[in-house]
Structures are given as structure tokens and as C-alpha cells.
Amino acid sequence: MEDQSFHPYIPADRVAPEMTAVSVLLGAVLAIVFGAANAYLGLRVGMTISASIPAAVLSMGLTRFILKRDSILENNMVQTIGSAGESVAAGAIFTLPALFMWAQEGLVAEPSMLEIGLIALFGGVLGILFMIPLRRALIVKEHGVLAYPEGQACAEVLIAGEEGGTKASTVFAGLGIAAFYKFIADGLKWFPSEVHTEVPGYKGAGFGLDILPALAGVGYICGFKVSSYMFAGGVLAWFVIMPMIAVFGGSAVLFPAKVTVTELFAEGGSFALWSTYIRYIGAGAVLTGGLIGLLESLPLIIRTFHDALGDFGQNGASTLRTEQNLSMKTLIGGILFIIAALWALPMIPLNAFGALLVAVFGFFFATVSSRMVGLIGSSNNPVSGMAIATLLVSTLLLKNTGNDGAMGMVTAISIGGIICVVAAIAGDISQDLKTGFLVGATPKKQQIGEILGVICSAIAIGSIMYLLNSAWGYGSAELPAPQAMLMKMVVEGVMLGNLPWNLVLIGVFLSLAMWILGIPVLAVAIGVYLPIHLSAPIMVGGLLRRYMESRNFADAAERTNCVQSGVLYSSGLIAGEGLIGILLAILAVMDLDLDMSKTINLGNVGGLVVFALLVATIYAACQKGRKSRP
């Protein structure tokens, strides 16, 4: 039911600065910044962070204290445009690196920056156009039913900033400290950013940490529960499964290895066991976890179509400012143009059948994603599960219609990439429109702003992905691209049948066992799939979040200030490391070596001490937030 008693923060009859040159330019810059940072983060650890609240906080700080402007609708426009970068990056980097990896293997030509940019652009705009007709059904009529947690949180931040105070300095502090840390660790190499040891007396087991700011920040933002599940997956892989392979494998040659397990371990240690066997077990676990998440959402999916499609046409022009949307004529024309362009443009590897699959899957998953983020939040939106389902069905259909081999795989990944961006951006604009609904923004202007954010991000993402591939290559230790590696394996498994299915099935049934026990499957599965070196520092951040939440506070407001300050600071850590990661990639491509390890080398112990000091800065940021009052 539509809540007739609701009144937005800015009334519909009040006109305030909203889509201005300042808001568009600042939003575009933040879209590129958060897109680049999340691209680097996602390629390294397989997850991204929401950019809406950090973008809103930065916007308030920049517009109020530097530009001397003060409009909540202008700040909302900045975060609407800026948050698009994270979603475009997530959709692109979860799938499209597979094209670069196939090019490295000599199967296909390397994709061009234009191809990557157009896939991201068309996927992003499609996600927006598919979602807009659902706005009235999901955002307005379901107000009070669908929470849209990130959208509500962002509105609260904007309103709190309007009524006095902003914490932009907290984000900037995290950004600066992480940038300096990353530069001296991976640029100047004063200390190693990865610490590793084989476990003495326990054959096959190993342990280590990537002592980097973004990972501690991710752990704090995700919280203790998610971090602990991921770490548990890492412990299961590195301290149970790998030792079992080492002990029981012995003199056997286990596919896909070409030497015995003993020889493999002697040559490469625990890392060799992980890269040869655990990646496939983890892939099966993540694949199953994603599909379980999708199947568990089936009743919600059915209800979404039943409720939302009934209101699909109630979208056109309205005399009320807060109810104005892009016209249905514009939406249908834009969708048809993009589908035709996907088929007609030679640089996009899709035929008419592929373009049709994009239209069907795109509309379906945009609708699903838009409603699901309202219930469970963008952070829990199973975008990877949607991409896996799309890839499985698309690859099977393509193979059975004669579109097989290398080009069939490229087509399947291109479809999956577009759908991944569609699902991610549909969830993002749903949260943004909820924020706008609460603060009294003009939906039509927000929708145009989101499209502008997608355009800026798509232009940047092609060059960023090209740059990172040229610097280190996808699938490397620096950029393991875990989600894209998984998508690549899914397509190859269907098209070529060359997967070690016994290992994959171990992961499948491992996930099923966890599901039967009521354990959150996907979080543990990701921990199995990723090296423990990534989940361990994430666990450190999660432990700190648990400690801060368990302390005694004067009241609920003090607790919220403390925890939220840590979240903002951690967002800055992630952005700072991501941006320096891009800078180091540029330097690597230019063959500029800044290595000073022969002059200054703190070693593993020194690196751990510096990492401990970094974690202490998160604690300090929380304490500072605890003492402040909005």
C-alpha cells in the first residue's frame, strides 16, 4: 500500500538547487574515483563496497566547506552520480577479465578498450531503463515494506549533514593514510605487503596475511559475522583440505596436476596445492552458494514480478515534482536502441540471439535485483549468482545452437558481463531513488544523473582494466580476479568439458552440507576459494568491529557515531589503496621502478608492526567519532 501520510524532507512544492554544474562535475569525479578503487579491490579480493554514503559525505564536505554551497538535493545528486561508478566496476570486473585471460592463452584476440567500455555502458544504461518503470511499485507503494537499507542510511547521513556537521575529514584521513601506506609497501617496497609461512610439522598447511589497508577496511565494514565466515572457509581450505591432499595424495598424480602431489608440494609449497586443487573446489562451492542464494529468493522473485509488473506502465509525466520520471517513450526507445546496437556494432561480440538473451535476462534480473536490495541490501544482493545462472543458461543455449568454441565462450562472457552490470546498477539506482524519495529529490533528474554516472564510469573502466592487465595480468598474485576466474571456469566447463569435475563436485557438496547445517554458504565458499592471506586481514578488521560494538556506550547515538565513523574511515582506506594501486599500475607499464628495499627494508616483522599501527588508526577514528556529536 502507498503511504499517503509520508512527506519528504524537502516538500514537492519547494524548488532547490539539484542538478547543477557543480553536482554533475563532482559526481562524475567521484564516479571515476570509486569506480577505479572498487575495480582494483574487486580484482584483488572478489568484492566491492557501496560508494553511496562515502560519496554523500565527501560531497557535503567539499560543497559546504570548500565551495560554500549548501543544498541537500545537490549533495544527493552528487552521491547518485558518484555511486554509479562502484556498480559499473563490480559488473565489469566480475566477468570481463576472462576475455583478457583467454587472450593470454592465445584462444582469442585481446578485447579493446572500446569493447569493454561499450559493454559496461550498455549494461549500465539498460539496468537503469529497466528499473525506472518499477519505481512507483517498489519505492513509493512499498514504502514502509521494502526498507532499502543503504538508501535509508544515505538519506539519514544527508539530513544529518543538512542539520549540522559532516564527517568528510574522516574519509579523507583514511584515504590519505592508506595511499601513503600502499605507496611505501608496494611502491617503495619498504616492507613486504604479504607475509607467508609454511606450518612446521603440518604438511600441506600454510598461513599468511596480505597486510594492506583495504582488507582491514573491508573487514570492518562487513563486520565480524561475515568476516568470520570467510576466515572459516580459509581455515577449512588451508588447514583441513590441503593437508588431507598432501597426506593422502602422496605419490598419486591428481588431475589437473601433471606431477605427483609430493613433487608439487616440494616445488611450490602450500600455494601450489591451493592454485592446483583448492581453486576448483572453491569454484564449485561459490557456484553452488550463488545458485542456492538465487533459489532461496525464488518466492521473492515471483512476488516481484507479480507486484511490480502490474505497475509497469504507471510511470509517465506527473505535475508533482517528486513524482516526475523519464517518459515511457524514452525508456522503450532507449532499450530498443541498445539491444539493436548490441547486435549491430561489430566491436561487440553478440549476434541477434545474444542480444535477445541480453534483453530477456536483463529485464528479469533488473526486476529481481531492484526488489531484493530493498529487502536485504545491496551488499547481500547475489549478483554473482545471477551472473552464474545467466552464463550457464546462455552457454548451454549457444553451444546447442552451434555457437561454440572460443567465439561462443566470448559471446557467453559478454552476455554475462552485460547482465552483471545490469543487475548491479539496477540495485544501485533503486537505493539512490529511495534516498531521493526520502529527501524530496526529483526522480527524473536522479535518473539522468545516474546515466551520466554510468557514462563517466564506462569511459574510465575500459582504460582501467586495460592498464591493470598490462601491469600485472589477471589471474596473477597481484590481481587474482577471483570472480572472473570463476565465470571463466563455468563457461569453459560447459563449452569444452575440461574441468576437473571431481574437485568441483567436492566444492558443490561442501556447500550443500553447509546449507543443510544452516551456515551462510556464500561467505564460507568465498573463504575457501580465496587464499587465506586475504581472509585473515579481513578477519582482523571484523574483530575490531566486534570489539567496538561490544563496548559500553552512554546511549545508542554514541554507539552509532562510533561505529559509523569507523565505516567512513574504512571506506577512505579502500579508496586510498585503490587509487595508489592504479598509480602503481601506470608506473609498472612505464617501467618505472621505485624499489628502495635494498636501502630500507623493515622485513616481515616490521611490516606486521606497521599493519598493527594501521589497525590502530581505525580504532582511533572510531574513538574520535564516539566523542563527536552530529
Secondary structure as UniProt FT lines:
FT   TURN            4..5
FT   TURN            12..13
FT   HELIX           21..45
FT   HELIX           52..61
FT   HELIX           62..66
FT   HELIX           72..93
FT   TURN            94..96
FT   HELIX           97..104
FT   TURN            105..106
FT   HELIX           113..131
FT   HELIX           132..134
FT   HELIX           136..140
FT   TURN            141..142
FT   TURN            144..145
FT   HELIX           149..162
FT   HELIX           168..182
FT   HELIX           183..187
FT   STRAND          194..198
FT   TURN            200..201
FT   TURN            203..204
FT   STRAND          206..210
FT   HELIX           213..222
FT   HELIX           224..236
FT   HELIX           237..241
FT   HELIX           242..249
FT   TURN            250..251
FT   TURN            255..256
FT   HELIX           261..273
FT   HELIX           274..278
FT   HELIX           279..296
FT   HELIX           298..308
FT   HELIX           309..311
FT   TURN            312..315
FT   HELIX           321..323
FT   HELIX           328..344
FT   TURN            346..347
FT   HELIX           352..376
FT   HELIX           378..380
FT   HELIX           383..400
FT   TURN            401..402
FT   HELIX           405..439
FT   HELIX           443..471
FT   TURN            474..475
FT   HELIX           482..495
FT   HELIX           501..516
FT   TURN            517..518
FT   HELIX           521..529
FT   HELIX           532..550
FT   HELIX           556..589
FT   TURN            590..591
FT   TURN            597..599
FT   HELIX           603..627
//
